[in-house]
Amino acid sequence: MIVTTWTLEMLRRPTRPPRPLPVGVHLELATGVDPEYARFLYAAVGGPWHWSDRLDWSRDRWVDELAVHGTEFWIPYGDGVPLGYVQLQPQPVEDGTQVEIRYFGLLARATGRGLGGALLERAIDAAWSLPERSGVPPVTRVWVHTCSLDGPAARPNYEARGLVLCRTDVHEEDVPAEAVGSWVATGGSAAPA
């Protein structure tokens, strides 16, 4: 399948504060994320969107991913359960720190509720303020990848929040014709009951 990947960036912190989250939703910085929970979030959010590259990662590889200093997971909750997640990961550069919005997404039950834009605004704010929590050098760039396999609202949401397209790559990728879905991606059986 031909896949287009877009890289978007923001080089200055927004001056407008993030808008409120929808009623009944709160956001928490998850400080105890282990590989099992990180994999669950990745699979539950990404299963419907062809996120499959990490499904076969070993536990040790997940441990290494989570061990990057300053990595943060922000989890929106509603009705006592996660509605999605944001993974921020800092990368040192010569003039400071770049923060990648490594993963951003909502569970299917959380879409269409006005959460995506507000959550992304808060994620961008958290990326710019990461040095205050982790002691990394000042942030000079916040960036994200999205691709044609992601949800149709992904790129427009990033652009509406001020991230600007800086690179486009087109490549062939071996992906199943149908996404596996959250149930199978999180370990559920694909066989009918």
Secondary structure, 3 states (H helix, E strand, C coil): CEEEEEEEEECCCCCCCCCCCCCCEEEEEECCCCHHHHHHHHHHHHHHHCCCCCCCCCHHHHHHHHCCCCCEEEEEEECCEECEEEEEEEEEECCEEEEEEEEEEECHHHCCCCHHHHHHHHHHHHHHCHHHHHCCCCEEEEEEEEECCCCCCHHHHHHHCCCEEEEEEEEECCCCCCCCHHHHHCCCCCCCC
